[in-house]
Amino acid sequence: MICQNQIIRCDENALRKLAISKPTDLLFKKWIMVYENSDRVYQIADNIYKDLVKASGQLKLVIEEPHWIELSKESNRDELD
């Protein structure tokens, strides 16, 4: 995740402990999924998206297709500009 210009890494257990304080729908191409240019990393990002879609009913959220952004390297935030 990128938050306040920093890359923050968090594992699945950390995410499970977080409460959803202000849910918001993720509508078609109104949100982004950023991943590094590799098949393995794209597959991880795609699985995250699919898991969000699966969980959307239980979370009472609408999850639609993001705008996908591929970076040459995960740490290269200049490519996001």
TITOR-722600 format. One record per residue (C-alpha): residue number from 1; residue in one letter; x, y, z. Coordinates in steps of 0.001 Angstrom, whole numbers. Each point is the difference from the previous one (the first is absolute). Example, Ala and Ser with C-alpha at 12.3 -4.5 7.8 and 13.67 -1.06 7.14 Angstrom:
NODE  lumke  fido       xx       yy       zz
NODE      1     a    12300    -4500     7800
NODE      2     s     1370     3440     -660
This chain:
NODE  lumke  fido       xx       yy       zz
NODE      1     m        0        0        0
NODE      2     i     1114     3547     -556
NODE      3     c     -981     2404     2750
NODE      4     q     1241     3570      391
NODE      5     n     2753     -560    -2559
NODE      6     q     1312    -3135     1757
NODE      7     i     -214    -3640     -978
NODE      8     i    -1616    -1923     2840
NODE      9     r       73    -3765       62
NODE     10     c    -2558    -1925     1984
NODE     11     d     -788    -3669      179
NODE     12     e    -3329    -1795      -50
NODE     13     n     -177     -298     3806
NODE     14     a      435     3746      464
NODE     15     l    -2801      696    -2475
NODE     16     r    -2351    -2414     1795
NODE     17     k      417     1937     3254
NODE     18     l     -938     3342    -1555
NODE     19     a    -3583     1142      315
NODE     20     i    -1643     1707    -2952
NODE     21     s     -707     3457     1381
NODE     22     k    -1290     1762    -3109
NODE     23     p     -923    -2382    -2805
NODE     24     t      -92     1279    -3554
NODE     25     d    -1000    -1615    -3273
NODE     26     l     2803     -575    -2502
NODE     27     l    -1647      804    -3297
NODE     28     f     1068     -783    -3567
NODE     29     k     3407     1565     -660
NODE     30     k     -486     2482     2863
NODE     31     w     2728    -1726     2019
NODE     32     i     3397    -1420     -891
NODE     33     m     1853    -3259      434
NODE     34     v     3748      546     -328
NODE     35     y     2364    -2915     -556
NODE     36     e     3554     -688    -1085
NODE     37     n      680    -1263    -3514
NODE     38     s      239    -3734      638
NODE     39     d    -2456    -2829     -489
NODE     40     r      325    -1055     3647
NODE     41     v     -756     3472     1375
NODE     42     y    -2854      538    -2461
NODE     43     q    -1505    -3313     1130
NODE     44     i      183     1153     3627
NODE     45     a    -1699     3297     -869
NODE     46     d    -2665    -1822    -2005
NODE     47     n     -640    -2384     2905
NODE     48     i     -404     2966     2356
NODE     49     y    -2550     1485    -2378
NODE     50     k    -1876    -3310     -280
NODE     51     d       -4     -393     3804
NODE     52     l    -1427     3515      362
NODE     53     v    -2766     -883    -2458
NODE     54     k     -775    -3200     1937
NODE     55     a     -100     1856     3315
NODE     56     s    -2012     2951    -1325
NODE     57     g    -3386    -1522      820
NODE     58     q      903     -712     3589
NODE     59     l     1613     3430      334
NODE     60     k    -3020     1649    -1669
NODE     61     l     2239     1710    -2545
NODE     62     v      -20      275    -3773
NODE     63     i     3320    -1071    -1497
NODE     64     e      391      595    -3734
NODE     65     e     2988     -249    -2351
NODE     66     p     2885     2322      951
NODE     67     h     2265     1955    -2295
NODE     68     w     3081    -2233     -162
NODE     69     i     3412     1700      122
NODE     70     e     3163    -1967     -692
NODE     71     l     3297     1335     1368
NODE     72     s     3454    -1085    -1110
NODE     73     k      904     -318     3691
NODE     74     e    -2272      112     3034
NODE     75     s     2092     2717     1623
NODE     76     n      -57     2283    -3066
NODE     77     r    -2750     2402     1086
NODE     78     d     1077     2536    -2643
NODE     79     e    -1850    -2135    -2553
NODE     80     l    -3269      778     1789
NODE     81     d      172     3695     -823
